[in-house]
Amino acid sequence: MKLGLIGYPLTHSLSDKLHNIVLSKLGYDVKYELIKINSSDDLPDFLREAKERYIGLNVTSPYKEKVMNFLNYINEEAKLIGAVNTIKFNKKRIDGYNTDAFGFDNLIILNKVETQDREALVIGGGGAARAAIYSLLKLGSCVSIVNRKIAKSLSVGSHFIRQDYKINVVTFDCSSLKEAVRKADILINATPVGMYPHIDESIISGDYLRDYTTVIDLVYNPFKTKLIKLASEKGCQTLNGVDMFVAQAAKSLNIWLEKNIPLKLVRETFDEL
Ligand code: NAP
């Protein structure tokens, strides 16, 4: 039996390397594979066949929301987030979980980011944005979301408003974005902009940033994205997606193997990569 990651593209992913070393350190003879799925039309057939060969799967862009349509069970937190990044094949059932929010919580807590009553601006409207928004709302931040396609930010906004949270939707134009960034105490890039191989791109210009903002780029490859470099030059506190990546991986292993996986072991393994 195997584990794997489904998504497209997967060129940036370090999940296979990290999981394979951790699995071997833990004494499991289980391989973790990267599985490119080009179209969401292929998801139902793939999942049906995967039941026989895989213990479980991670799910990444662009399928974290779409995959929910093909699951038999979705745990409560994943429903509240509106995205699934971890699947477990459970006899005839396909169960869905979200470990990204646990990863994001971990990033915030480890780095002692003040969130209570702080203005947070999340750029992006996919699964990573949903997990970050869910964590930030629980941690007491006032959250705004901005996404290239307004329909998606409105849909994410209403998802959380239905849970009685307040969330502000900002339009993706230069002046609104500039004003929202200037107001933000915490800025989160939850888009793939700046991710390998497009490492010279940043979702916003450095001119927008203030020196007392915390800038979090959920991208972890490269470690220092263009956005992180621009924010460091402005004197912002900067954090990349590594702490989140490590913690979501540990929690996914915990779900698949039904065993508590020490975060320290996963972090040490990541650092060795
Ligand atoms: P996703 O579901 O595909 O969503 C991506 C979002 O980014 C979409 O809302 C999309 O906007 C926006 N976007 C894409 N290209 C853009 C561009 N050129 N300009 C402006 N907006 C753009 O992906 P995801 O799963 O949320 O992941 C987003 C990022 O977070 C990825 O880089 C991923 O590696 C990172 N991530 C990191 C971790 C971690 O553990 N560190 C975990 C999860 C994700 P539209 O809706 O307008 O297309």
Residues whose N, C-alpha, C, O or C-beta is under 5 A from the ligand:
A	BS01	NAP	T60 S61 P62 G103 G124 G125 G126 G127 A128 A129 N147 R148 K149 K152 A190 T191 P192 V193 M195 L218 V219 Y220 G241 V242 M244 F245 Q248
